[in-house]
């Protein structure tokens, strides 16, 4: 994965192929996607419904870290919201 000058990986949308829903409702995430996203067996994913036609998966570990960051910054966020409402 290409890295930006900041050292962070470049964010871009990718199409990794297709998958099929099995008898038990399970799907296999293509190997290339698992590798690119650093997914390992046992990794928890949050499943989002987007309308009636789309599902999105997100690494739960990243969402928990993001939510924790937001929670620690609640007062600063409230200040920004209040100032932008003036």
N, C-alpha and C positions, 0 to 999 in steps of 0.2 A: 504494500500500500504506500502510495506517495505521501511524503510528509511536507507540510508547509514550512515556511521560514521560521515559524514559532516553535517548530519541533512537534506540533500536533499533527495527527493524521488528517489528510484531506477528506472532507465530507462530500460524498457524492452518492447519488442514487444508482443502484445496480439492479439488474435483472439476473437472477441466478438460475432460472429454469422453471420447471414445473414440478408439481408433486401430486399425488393422488390420495384421496381419503380412503383409508382401509376399512375393513369390516367393523372394526372397533372405534371408528372415528379418528384414528391416528393419522398423522402425516409425517413424512420424513423431510427434514430440512436438508437441501442439497449440500454435499460435502464442501463445495467451494464457499458457500455462504457461511457454514459453520466455521471454516478456517478463517475467513475474512473478519468475522465478528468475534472470534475467539471463544466460540461456544464449546463447552465440554459436556460429557455425559453427566446428567444430574442437575445441570444448570436450570434455574427457574426462569420461566418466561411469563410475562403478563400478556394476555390476549385481549386486544381492543377490538370492538366492533365499530366499524365506520359506515354508518348507514346500514342497508340490508345487503349490500353487495361486496363489502370489503372487510377483511380482518388484517390486523397489524400485530406483530409480535415485538416485544421489547424486553431486553434483559432486566430482570427484576433487580439485580444487584445495582445496576446503574440508576434505576428509578428510585431505589431506596436512598442512594447517596445524594441524588438531586433533591428529593423530598427533605432529607436531613439538612441539606444546605439551605433550602428555602426556610425551613422551620427556624434555623439559627439566625436568619436575617429578617424575621417577620417585622420587627420595628422599623428597620430601614426600608423595607418594602412599603409599609404603611405610610411612611414619610414621603416617599416618592409618589405614591398614589395621591396623597392629600395635596402635594404641591402641584401635581399635574391637573388636578381638578379645579384649581383656582383660576 
